[in-house]
Amino acid sequence: MCGIVGYVGDREAWPIILEGLQRLEYRGYDSAGIAIVDQSGQLHFRKTVGKVNGLTSSGQEDVPQGCLGLGHTRWATHGKPTYANAHPHTDCHQRIAVVHNGIVENFLALKRELLSNGHKFVSETDTEVITHLIEEGIDQGNSFEDAFLRMGRMVEGSQTVTATFLGEAGKICALRLGHAGGIVVAHRDGQGIIGSDLPAMLPLLRQEPQAGQVGFLDSGEMASITTEGVVYRDIDGKEIDKQLRSVSPVDVQIDKGGYRHFMLKEIMEQPQAVASVLRNRVDFQEGLIELPELGYSLQELKDIKRVILIGCGTSLHAAQVGRYLFEQLAGLPAEAEAASEFRYRDPIIDSNTLVVAIAQSGETADTVAAMQMVKEKGGRLVTICNVEGSQTTRLAEATLYMGSGTEIGVASTKTYIAALTVLSLFAGYLGQSRGFLSREDTRRLVDQLAKCPRLMGDMLADTSVYQRLARRFSSYNYFLFLGRGINAPIALEGALKLKEISYIHAEGYPAGEMKHGPIALIDQEMATLALAPNGSLYDKMVNNILEVKARDGVVVAVVTEGNQELVDQVDELLFIPEIDELLTPILATVPLQLLAYHIAVLRGCDVDQPRNLAKSVTVE
């Protein structure tokens, strides 16, 4: 969740760390702080409650000077967003600065022991035990690195920790444990940067147009960064030979591109996201799907007996759509489940079970833990992910990348559409390979997928209707989203988007279940958004709409272009282009995203950084 940045070099650290935090603020914005080591070897702390820009508010123009520092933008777990709870944290003698992402599961026991040893705490956070554990290790005669590693062996749970110590000036240590969010390290020309994600690397990588080398810490790995370079060790202190990856400034450059919000920019990028998924995976001339990165033999594909799809939040809704796709296109029994629940039961999995883990960032703790369980049980494991080198991609036997580029908006949009497109290809590929789909069936699927970027582009060309509807519905405090069949998960996703960014209470429901309870809520104060595109369940959906209208409900219906049947039956109509029924989720999602966005803007909400949320949920 939280954003971490560290710098050591020959330049002033403050502006570099501040820029890094601003670029990582999507990871958390409850509070922020920076610690700078000045030229005389003293630590200076500046913190703020709320967003990063509070660090440079009026009256704080005189920033600390120094060439080494740590920064943090927080998503609160232990302790409310307060000045005292903001990172960086320090020890009893202010010799150590620590920033931390994750949860120290045994912090109460550690804190009791540290208190009994005379340590004094000033915050409610679990992070503070880390500073005192390092302090204790140093007081026992250990070097900074050894004390840091000792701390890593004592804390339980998934976390990333970054620290510096005045007694060994000019050094930053970073450690990753378990499934916590990543740490990336870059070093060039006597300068080192660490960060929770690639955007923090930009101040260093943009100095030259060529690709730079970065290292991603795996679980149980530590990096020691100085002006001389980077040394990587395992948790026992043994030096390791770290494989580095090449990244260019283009890989990490982030810009709104003239749009008011990242979310709107990313919605508008969805035609390209679909096209990116299809590129090099479809032979349009032959009408065939090609997934060379999958790496399974034909026999291995035929040995698959069932599919389990897992994910969290928006990725779970993609998994629920995927369940229909694998059943209809591959002829395989399929189920979808929240990774946060799946990991805690004892599912029956064998070598004939294919588990598909969907994760935008590839760092979601629940998804990573569920995947590890699948590996232990001997299941086949594929991930659909947007971030190269992330944890899910390292755990899986094969990765199907979304290729959507960096998504900054906390509420996922283009990565959701990309995931739906990948799932359509994956299910179709299995159906093609296993002989479930005929050659004509596969070609028809390919042809329909090929239309999606253009059709989506047409939908996004004029969004004025959504601005008009937002003006009508932004004062509503209750929404019900209804869908049937493969579009039932889209109702859930539409409700989630509205909840996330506008703070309106919205509930997604399978329309056939409405009469079993939710119908009691229908009145003129609740808006109902009904997904009713052409398809096998269209008539059923119309009946559900009429049930709402019979109770004086207000209905916005999403229908296929040319449908005039509901003009006089509903209050508002939104149209999507004609497409194969199994691909309607790709197009039907767009109106729900745009409506949620424009309602949130009118309500004055922070669209890109909604309260209490973070982009990557790297804690349990």
N, C-alpha and C positions, 0 to 999 in steps of 0.2 A: 504494500500500500504506500507507505511513506516514501518521500523522495530524499535521497542522500547525494551530496556532492562534496568532493574534497579536492584540494589543489596544493601542490608544492612545486616551486620553481623560482624563477628570477623576476616574475611580474607581481604586481599587486594582486593579492588573492581575492579581495572583497568583490570587485566587479565581475570576476570570473565565476565565483561561487554564486553571486546574486543572479547572474544570467542563467546559470545552470538550474537554480531553484525555480526560476520563472518558467523554464522549459519543462520542468518536472512537476509543476504545480497540479497537474491533472491527477497525480498520485495521492494528493492529500492537501488540504488547505484549512485545517483547524487552527494551526499555529505554525510559526516558522522561526528559525534562528540561525545565526552564524557565529562561529568562534574563530578568532584570528590570533595567531602567534606573532607578536611584534618583534622588532629588531633587538630589543633588550631581553627577549625570552619570556615575556609575560603573555598570559592569555586574556583576551578581551571578548566578552560575550555581548551580543545584541539579539533580542528576541521580540516577538510580537504575537499577539493573539489575533487569529484571522489569517488573511492572505499575505503572501510574500511582500507585496508592495508596502505593507506596514513597516517593513524594515527601513524604508527610505522616506517615511512620512515627515511632515514638517517638524523641524527641531532636531532631526537626526542626520543632518547633512554631513556632520563631521564623523566620517566612518573610520573604523580601526585600520591602521596601516600595518602591513606585513605580507610576507610571501608564502605563508602556509596558513591554510584554514579549512574548516569543515562547515557544511551547511545542511539544513534539514527542513523539509516541509512535512507537516504531521497530519496523519489520519488517526484520530484518537482511539486507543483501545483501553489502556489503564489510566484513569484520571481524566478529568474534563479538560477541554482546551483552556488552559490558563497560562500565565507567564511562567509560573513555577514548573509546570509540566512540560513546557516547550523544550525542545532539544536545541542545542547540545546540552548535555548534562556533564557535571564535573564531580570530582572527588572532594574529600574533606579539606584538602590543601590547595585546590584549584591548580593542580599540575597536569590534570588529564582532561581531555574533552572527548566526549563520546556521542555519536549519533547512531540510531538503531531503528531497524524495521523488523517487526515480528512480535512474538509474545514469549517471554521467559516463563514457561509453565510452572517452574518450581521457585518463582521469585519470593513467595511468602516464606518458605523455609530458609532460603538464602538470606533474606532480609533479617529474619529473626537472629540468625547466626551472626551476621555482620553487626547488628545492633549490640549484641552481647559482647562483641569484640571492640566496641567503642566507636563504631562508625556513626555518623550523623546524616540523616536523610532530610531533604528539603522539598521533595515532590511526592506525588502519589503514584508515579510511574513504576513499571517493572524495570525500565531501562536503567534507573539509577543504581540497581544492584550491580550492573555491569561495571560501572565506574569504580565502585568500591572493591569489587573482586580484582580488577586490574591493579588498583592501589595496594591491596593486600599482598598480591603477588610480588609487586615491586619492593614493598617494605620487607619482604622475606628474602631479598637479595637477588631476585630474578631480573633478567633484562626485560625491557619493554616487550619485546616479541614473545619471550617465554611466559611472561605474566599474562599477555594477551591470549596466548594459546591455552594457558591454564584456565583462564576464564571460560574459553570456548568448550573445554572439557567438563566444566562444572554446570553450565546452564543447560536446561532441557527445553526442547521445542525447536521450532523453525524460526530462524532469524538471520539477518545480516547486520554486522556491527562494524563500524569504522571509528578509529580512535587515533589520537596523537598524544604524546607525552613530552613535557618540557625537558625532562632529563635526557632525552635523546632527540634534541631539536632537529627538525628537517626530515622527520619520518612520519608516514601515515601507515597504519595497519588496517587491513580490511579482511573480514572473515564471513564466510557463508556457511550456515548450518541448516540441514533439512530442506524443506520445500519453500523457504522464504523467498521473497523477490530477489532478483538477480543483482549482481555487482559486476560492472564492466570497468576495465582499467585501460588507460591509454598513456603512452609515454613518448615524448619526442623532444629532442634538443634541450635536455636538461629540465623538462617540465613534465609533471605527472598529474593526471586527472583521474578520479574515480567517480562513478555515478551509478544510480539505480537503473539507468536506461541510457541508450545511445544519445539522446538529445543533450545530455550534460557534457558530452565530449566535444560539442561543436566549437567552443572557444579555442581548443587546441587543433582539431582536425581541419578547421577552415583556413589555417595559416598557409596550407599548401594545397594545390588542386589534386595532388595524387592521393591514392588511397592510403590510409594509415592502418597500423596494426593495433588491435585491441584484444584483450584477454577477458573472457567471461569466467568468473569463479564458479566451480561446481561445489556441491555440498561437501563440507569438510576441508575446504581449501582456503588458504590465507595468502594475501599479497602484501608485501612490504614495499612501499613506494618512497623513493627519495629522488633528489635531483640526478643521482647517478644511474637510476634505472629501477626495475621492478624485480623482486625475487618472490617466487611462488613456493609455498610449502604446504604440506598436508597438516592435519590436525595434530600430528605427533611431532611436527617441526622438521620433518625430512623434506629437503629441497626437491621440487618436481620440475619436470620439463613441460611447460605449458604450451599447448598448441594455440597460436594466435590466429585471429581472423582479420581479413582486410575489409575495411569500410571506408567509404568516401564521404566528403561533406554532404553530397547529395542524399546519402542514406539517412542523414540525421537532420537535415534542414527542415524546419517547420515554419509554415507561413499560412495565414488565413486566405491568401489569394484574393483579397478584396471583399470577402464576405464578412458579414457582421460577426459571425460566430464560426468556430471550427465545426460545430455540428452541422450547420447549413452547408458549409463547404464540403463536408464528407457525404452528406446526402446527395449533393450535386455530383459527386465523384462516383456514384454507384454504377452508372453505365460502364465507366472504365473498369470498375472493380469486377463486374461480370465478364467483360472482355478479357481482362487479365487472367481470370480463372480458365477461360476457354483456350487461351493462347497456348499452342504447342501440346494441347491435350485432345484436340479434335481434328480428325481428318475430314474436312467438310466435303471434299470431293468424293471420298469413298463412303462417307456417312458412318464413320467408325469413331469410337472413343479409345484414346490411348493414354494409359497412365503408367509410363515406364518407371516412375519413382516409387510405385507401389512395391515392385520387386517380388511379388508372389508368383509362383509357378501356376500353370493351369490346374494342376492336380491339387495344389493347396487351395486354390479358389473353389474348386469343386468339393473339397472336403469340409468347407464351412457349412454348418448346419443351422446356425442362428446368429443374429446380430444384436448387440446391446449398444445403445448410443447413450453417452453420458455428457453432461455439461452443467454449468451453473448460470443462472440468470438468463440473459439473452441466448447464450449458447445452449441452454436446456431447451428453449423454444425451438431452436434450430434442430436439436436432436429429436424433438417430437415430430417435426415435419419429416425428418429423415426416416423415422419409423415407417411412415406411409410409403416413402420412396423405395425403401429396401423391400417392403412387402410387394409393392405393385410392379417395380421394375426388375427386381432380382429374384422374386419368388421365395424370399427367405423370411422365416418368422423373425420379427423384430420387436424390440421394446426400447423405451426411452426412460431414463431415470436421472434425477438430480444426483450429481457426483457427491454432494455433501451427505446424502442418505445412503447411496450405493456403497460408499467406503466403510460404513459402519454395520452393514449386515454381512452375512456369509453367503454370497451368491454362488450358485452352482455354475462353475466355469470350467471348461476343458479345452483341449487343443482344437476342437471343432467350433469353438465360440469365438466370433470376431467382435472385439470391443472397439468402438469408434469414439475417441475422446475429442470433443470440440472445445477449443480454447483460443480466444482471440490473442491474449498475451502469451499463453503457454506457461504462465507462472502461477495460475490459480491453485492455491494450496490444496483444496478439496479434490480438484481434478487430478493433480499430481499424485496425491496419496492413493486415490482410487486406481490410477494406472499402475502404481507399484504393486497393489494388491493383485491386479490382473496378471502381472508378470509372475508373481509368486505362485499363482494358481495354474500357470501354463497356458493362458489364453492368448489368442492372436491379438495384436494391439496396433492400431493405426490412430494417428492424431491428425486433426484438421486444425491448422494453426496459422497465425499471421506473422509470427516473429521467428526468424531463423535463429537456431542455436539455443532456444528456450528450453526449459526443463521438459515439457511434454515431448518436444522433438527428440530429446536425448533418450527418453524412456521408450518411445515407440519403436516398433520394428520398421515402420515406414511413416513418412509425413507427406500429407497433401497440403501444400502451402496455399494460403488464400492469395498472397501477392497483392494486397490492397494498399500497401504503403502505410506509413504511421497514421494511426487514428488517435487524435488528441481528445476529442469530445468524450466525456465520461460515459454518456449514453451511447452504446454501440449502434452504428447504423450501417456503414459500408461493409464492415466485417461480418455483420449478420447476413446481408445479401450475398456476400462472397461465400459464406459458409453454406447457405442454401444452394448456391450454384455448384460448389464442390460436391455436396451430398447428391445432387441430381446426377452429376457425372459419375461419381463413385458407384451409386446404385445401378446406373445404366451400364457401367463397365462390368459389374458383376453379372448382371442379366445377360449382357452380350457374351461374356466369357463362359458362362455356365449353360448357355443355350436356352435360357428362359425367354429372351427377347429374340424375335426374328430379325433378319437383316433389315427388313422394312420398318420394324418397330424402332430399331436403333437409329436408322436414318431419320425417322420422323422426330424422335427426341432431339437429335443433333440439330435438325432444321429449326425446331421450336426454340431451342436454347440460343441458336445464332440470332434469332430475332430480338432477344431480350434487351441487349444494349440499346438498340435503336428505339424500341418501344418505350423503354424507361426514359431515354433522352427526350422523347416526345412528351412524356408525362411531366417532366421537369422543366420544359420550355416556358411554361406559364403557370406560376403558382399563386396567382391573384385570388383564385377561388378559395384557397386555404386561408388567406389573410381575411377574406370576407367572413368565412365560417368562424374563424377565431374571434372576430369581433362579436359574433352572435353568441358563442358558447364559452367565452373566457370567464364569464361570471358564474357558470355552473360549477358546483362543488362535488357532483357525483356523476360518474359515467359507468355505463355497462357496455362491454364489448362482447359481441356474440359472433360465433362462427361454427361451421360444421365440417366434419371430415378433415381433410388436410389443411383447411383454413381455421380450424379451432385453435391451433397453436398461434396463429397470426393474431387472433383476438387477444390471446394472453400477452403477446408481444406488444400489441397496440396499447393495452392497458398499462403495461410496464413502462413504456415510453412516456405516457402522460403522467404517471405517478412520479417517475424519476425527475422530470425536469420542470413540471408545473406544480407539483405537490397537491394535485387534485386526487381525491380518492377515486380510483378506477378499478373495476373488477372485470377480468376476462373470464368467459364461461362458454362451455360447449352449448350451443343454442338448444339442443334437444333436452338439456338438463334444466333449462330456465324454469319450466313449469314445476320443477321439484323443489322450489324454494325461492330463487331470486326474483321470480315474478311478483312476489309480495312487495318488492321495493319500487316497482314501476309507478311513477306519477309524473306530473309536469315539471317537477324539480330535478328529475334525473334524465340525462341524455343517453340514448342508446345508439351505439354505432354497430351496425349489422353488416357483416361481410356476406354478400349475396351474388358472387360472380356466377356466370354460366357454369353448369356442371351437373353431376349426377344427383346432388343434394339441393339443387336450386329450389325446387318446389317445396321441399321441407323447410328451407330457410325462409321462403315467403310466408309460410304459415306462422313461423315464429315471429316474423315482423308484424303480421296482422294481430297476433296475440298481444304484442306490445301496444299497438295503436288502439286496440279495443279498450285499453286501460289508460287512455289519454297520455301515453308515453310519447316523447319527442324522439324521432328516429332520423339518423343519418345513415344512408345505405351506400355501400360500395358495390357497384354493379358493373357489368361488362358493357362497353360502348355499344350503343344501339338499343339497349334495353329501355323501352318506354312503359313497360307494364307497371312499374312502381312509381311513376311520375306523380300520380294522384294519391298514392298510398303512404308516402313518407314525407318528411319535412324538408330533407335535403338529399341530393344525390351526388355522389362522386363516381367518376367513371375510370375504369382501367381498360386497356386494350384486350382484345380477344387473344387467348393463349391456351395451350393445352392445360387441362384441369390440374395435372400434377405440378405445373409450373406457376400456377396462379399465386402461390405465396410470394414469389419473387417480385411480382408486380403489385400485389395487393398490400404489401407492407408499406410501400412508398406513401400513399395517402395518409396512413396513420402516423408516420414519422413527421410529415409536413404539418399535419393538423396539431400534433403535440408541440412541435417547435413553435408555431406561430401563437398558439395559446399561451405557452410559457413566456414568450417575449412580451405579449400584451400584459401579462400578469406581473411583469417586472422581475422574473426569476433569472438566476444565473444559469443560463442554458448549458454552458460548457462545463461548469463545475457545480453541479447541484449539491445541496447540503447533505452532509453525512455520508456521501458516496466517494469512492475512489476508483480509478480506472482498473487497476490490477489488484484483486483481492488476494493478497499473498499471506494472509493470516486466517486462522480457522474461525 
